[in-house]
């Protein structure tokens, strides 16, 4: 096919294996990155058509127009690292990684999707292929849309299946993990267009292994004054062990609450994950020093890093991802316009049916990669880093590492009292055991403490009991929730934050 008959109409991402693709596709290596990646996409399409994604490793969302066939292909990467949304507006197909761009398109009529609001209140993030806007859809991971000028057909080209291979030992799998990570990181190190990189670092094994294996020269972490929430000392110790630089950003509550509206605005949809604001502050801080930053997303979902992955569930239950914050009964009591036909299980049910009869851990990981990882984690990291002008590289989300993880039996992922044991075993080749086998460290934010302080919670209370809230929520129920929290029931903070995030988003967008 004539390369001139294809056009890249949208692109966001990073093609990690660009050198090998340029060699295979006959592309000059000295092109600048923008030209190079456009040529890769066009020539890969010419050579492999829509099988092209099998050959590209990295993160990507793009729209490619084939002039000869008069078709537009809108594509999202296999695990959903980059966002992609689409709509048909006045007969025209519109797509973008930023839902705000679609919502502001001439001719688009904003209408709240109340089904998503109901699902969001259960899960705490916008789950599945619907969005908070009627007639705007999220392209799910491993999918593309084919638009012929009249109709849009969605095609699933990749499914994150876990199929354990019991013929290999733990040590063999650990060696395979090491080999693949070395390959991935050698590609990152070989990209001289980014001569200086830094990395985010918590106290956990994922970011520690990434930092150790990478060419990042300095680690970045956030910390807090509140006891029990600050991981920065563990991160500093790891950086010292590795002989690399270390930088810490202390987040104060006034800075945190001031940042929330900006984050929700740039996110484009409500997100009840409070860590997104801390991540945004971290991205803003690191942007002063580096344009490209590494982050270790993907490992928990690929290798079984959450306690929810170990817990048994009754056979008649459906695993509703590792995160949910309200029961359906509570949401029914809270919403003024509750829809009985909208069930929390709806976004999960089709996937759960596909994994029926599989190993229980394989079932859970398929669900979490397909819905939670892309719907919460990648929504957070992609939109916040982009808004801060930081290019976030997530090498451990590379498809090649997933293809190793998908073959590892459950007993290798959970062993000796450790989550993701085989990954830790691989990490121990570059890290001391006290780091590689350190208990899982999350990304806690002291919001549960800060919300109770009158100095910071007035804007939250104003939203909870304001005019917009009265359109959606029973004020007596909200009052009970708020009072219970203020009187010491800290476990309710997540509900309050999620409701606040929605109300804030609604007032910003409508």
C-alpha positions, 0 to 999 in steps of 0.5 A, spaced: 500 500 500 502 507 498 504 510 505 501 516 502 494 514 502 494 513 510 494 519 515 495 519 522 489 523 525 491 522 532 497 519 536 499 519 543 504 514 546 511 511 546 513 506 541 518 502 545 521 497 540 522 503 535 529 501 533 527 494 531 521 496 527 525 501 523 529 496 521 524 491 519 520 497 516 525 500 512 525 507 516 530 512 517 533 512 524 535 519 524 528 522 524 525 526 529 520 522 534 514 525 531 516 523 524 519 516 526 512 514 530 508 516 525 512 512 519 512 506 524 504 506 524 503 508 517 508 502 514 506 497 520 499 498 517 501 497 510 505 491 512 500 488 517 494 491 516 490 491 523 495 485 526 500 491 526 499 491 534 502 484 535 508 488 533 508 494 537 511 494 544 509 500 548 503 505 550 499 508 544 492 510 542 491 513 535 487 514 529 489 512 522 485 514 516 486 509 510 484 513 504 484 508 499 478 504 503 475 510 506 476 508 513 478 510 520 481 506 525 481 508 532 486 504 536 488 503 544 493 499 546 493 492 549 492 493 556 490 500 556 495 505 558 493 511 554 486 513 554 481 513 548 474 516 547 470 517 541 463 519 539 459 520 533 457 528 533 452 530 527 454 524 523 462 525 524 466 520 528 470 524 533 476 521 538 481 523 543 485 521 549 482 527 552 474 526 553 474 534 555 476 535 547 470 531 545 465 534 550 467 541 547 466 539 540 461 544 536 455 540 536 455 536 542 450 536 547 452 535 554 448 530 558 449 526 564 449 519 564 446 517 570 447 509 569 455 511 570 454 515 576 450 509 579 456 504 577 461 510 579 458 510 586 459 503 587 466 502 584 469 509 585 472 510 578 468 510 571 468 502 570 467 499 563 466 502 556 461 508 558 462 514 560 459 520 564 457 523 558 451 520 554 453 518 547 461 518 549 464 512 549 471 509 552 475 505 547 476 499 552 483 496 552 485 491 546 480 494 542 479 498 536 473 502 532 473 501 525 469 507 522 466 507 515 463 514 514 456 511 516 457 506 522 462 504 527 464 497 529 468 495 535 473 490 534 477 486 540 484 484 538 487 482 544 484 479 551 488 479 557 488 471 558 491 468 564 493 461 562 498 458 568 504 453 565 505 448 570 512 445 567 516 451 569 519 452 576 519 458 580 527 460 578 525 459 571 520 464 571 524 468 575 529 468 570 524 469 564 522 475 568 529 478 569 530 477 561 524 480 559 525 486 563 532 487 561 530 487 554 525 492 555 529 497 559 535 496 554 530 499 549 529 505 554 536 506 555 537 506 548 533 512 546 538 518 546 532 522 544 531 522 552 538 523 555 535 524 562 530 521 566 528 520 573 523 515 576 518 515 581 519 511 587 515 508 593 517 503 599 515 497 595 518 492 590 515 494 583 518 501 583 524 499 587 526 494 581 524 499 576 529 504 579 534 499 579 533 496 572 533 503 569 537 509 567 534 514 571 539 518 575 534 520 581 528 518 584 522 522 586 517 520 592 512 524 596 511 524 603 506 527 609 507 530 616 502 525 618 505 519 622 503 512 618 502 515 611 509 517 609 513 512 605 519 516 603 524 514 608 524 507 605 524 510 598 530 514 601 534 508 603 533 504 597 536 510 593 542 510 597 543 502 596 542 503 589 547 509 589 542 514 585 539 521 587 533 522 591 528 527 592 522 528 596 516 532 595 512 534 602 505 534 601 501 539 605 493 539 606 492 546 603 496 544 597 492 538 596 485 540 597 487 546 592 489 541 587 483 537 587 479 542 582 485 542 577 486 534 577 478 533 576 478 538 571 484 535 567 481 528 568 475 529 564 471 524 569 470 524 576 475 519 580 474 517 587 481 515 588 484 520 592 492 518 590 490 521 583 491 528 587 498 526 590 500 523 584 499 530 580 503 534 585 508 529 584 508 530 577 508 537 577 514 537 582 518 532 578 517 536 571 522 542 574 527 537 573 525 531 568 520 531 562 520 523 562 519 519 568 518 512 570 513 509 574 511 502 576 504 501 574 502 494 572 505 489 576 500 488 582 495 486 576 499 482 572 502 478 578 497 478 584 499 484 588 493 485 592 490 482 598 483 481 594 487 476 590 488 471 595 481 471 598 477 466 596 470 468 594 464 463 594 463 460 587 456 463 586 459 470 587 462 474 581 469 478 583 467 485 582 474 488 581 479 489 587 475 496 589 468 498 591 466 503 596 459 503 597 454 497 597 448 497 592 443 498 598 446 504 600 447 507 593 439 506 593 438 510 599 443 515 597 440 517 590 434 520 588 433 517 582 436 510 583 435 505 577 433 498 579 435 496 572 442 498 573 446 493 577 453 493 579 455 486 576 453 489 569 460 491 567 463 485 570 458 479 568 460 478 560 468 478 562 466 473 568 462 469 564 468 468 559 473 466 565 468 461 568 472 455 570 479 458 570 483 458 576 480 463 581 487 467 581 487 467 573 479 470 573 481 475 578 487 478 574 483 478 568 477 482 571 482 487 574 487 488 568 480 489 564 477 494 568 480 496 574 487 497 572 485 501 565 479 504 569 482 507 575 490 506 575 491 508 568 486 514 567 489 517 573 497 516 571 495 518 564 491 524 565 495 527 571 502 526 568 499 529 561 496 535 564 503 536 568 507 536 561 510 530 564 511 523 559 510 517 564 513 511 561 511 505 565 515 499 562 512 494 567 506 494 563 509 492 557 506 486 553 512 482 553 512 482 561 504 481 561 506 475 556 510 472 562 506 473 568 500 470 564 503 463 564 505 463 572 501 459 576 498 462 582 502 458 587 508 461 584 505 468 585 503 467 592 508 463 596 512 464 603 507 469 605 508 474 600 504 477 594 507 476 587 513 472 590 516 470 583 516 477 581 520 479 588 524 473 586 526 476 580 527 483 583 532 480 588 537 479 582 538 487 583 535 489 590 537 486 597 532 481 599 530 486 605 527 491 599 525 485 594 521 481 599 519 488 603 511 487 605 507 491 600 507 498 601 501 502 598 500 509 596 496 512 602 494 519 602 492 522 609 485 525 606 481 520 611 485 525 617 485 531 613 477 531 611 475 532 619 479 538 619 474 544 619 480 548 616 480 544 610 473 541 609 468 547 608 469 546 600 467 539 601 461 540 605 459 546 601 459 541 595 455 536 599 450 540 601 449 545 595 444 546 590 447 541 585 447 535 590 440 536 592 439 534 584 442 527 585 442 525 593 438 525 599 440 530 603 438 527 610 443 521 608 448 525 606 448 529 613 448 522 616 454 520 612 458 526 614 456 526 621 458 519 622 465 521 619 466 527 623 464 523 629 470 518 628 468 513 623 474 514 618 472 508 614 467 513 610 472 518 608 472 514 601 465 515 600 465 522 602 471 523 597 468 520 591 461 524 592 465 530 592 469 529 586 463 527 582 459 534 585 466 538 583 466 535 576 459 536 575 459 543 577 466 544 572 463 541 566 455 543 566 
